[in-house]
Amino acid sequence: GFMPFGCALAIISAPYLIEQGGWQLVWQAGLVFSVLVCLIGWLFIPNDTWPIRYNFDIASLRRAVCLPLLTFIGLSFACHSLVYQTLIQFTPLITQSFAGIGPTEGALITGFFCLMNFFGNLIAGRALQRGHQPEHIIRFIFSIVALLLIAIIFFNGSSPLLFLLLSLVGLFTGGSAPIFFYLVSRSNQDPKNLPVFVAWTFQIQGFGMLIGPALVGWIVDVSQNWSLGILCLIPACLAVIGMSGRLVLADQHP
């Protein structure tokens, strides 16, 4: 939950920092946090037991590329990121277009969206601990998200209802990231492969972060219609539901 919690803190505080000291104060606050993180890392991250190896381990990368399970996890994660990142970046414009909400209030709604995502992370983690099957959780999450996106299109004139629907989307999308991380950790029993497996999954996942906002932004530019832009997110939800059957094999892998 560290990522959505940090995003929520940054997005909620940014309008007030800008009001007090302009964008320069935002950069200065970012500098302070960066130095603080470096200090915390220096104090608490232990030193490596072995010296760093400069030769690249191609065998682990080959295993990652040749493992279809990781590809399906990465593609599912990419579809999640397509929806999540698009909504984070465009929520202030969506709320302004649909309900006439100002940019500062739109930023607050975006921050609350991220905060609800944090709680979705925790709820999904507890569901895994209680023995719920990952593929069932994923199907449930993206079925609900698809319905919520349709509801946003049809009920876009009410500010309170729009805020509620976006918050629920933030909550439910938060349930998928822990599932994908869990599945990657189960994809191979050799701990030495795990960093490469995670890195390969993130490379695939990054396409969703890249394509989603650019595609939706282009469609809205051409159509001047945010409802059509949101409608473009629904196929990504359906794609995750369609691929969820392959995630069963990832969870059953020793």
Secondary structure as GFF3:
##gff-version 3
##sequence-region A 1 254
A	DSSP	alpha_helix	2	44	.	.	.	ID=ss1
A	DSSP	alpha_helix	58	65	.	.	.	ID=ss2
A	DSSP	alpha_helix	68	99	.	.	.	ID=ss3
A	DSSP	alpha_helix	103	129	.	.	.	ID=ss4
A	DSSP	alpha_helix	134	154	.	.	.	ID=ss5
A	DSSP	alpha_helix	159	173	.	.	.	ID=ss6
A	DSSP	alpha_helix	176	185	.	.	.	ID=ss7
A	DSSP	three_ten_helix	191	193	.	.	.	ID=ss8
A	DSSP	alpha_helix	194	223	.	.	.	ID=ss9
A	DSSP	alpha_helix	226	231	.	.	.	ID=ss10
A	DSSP	alpha_helix	234	252	.	.	.	ID=ss11
###
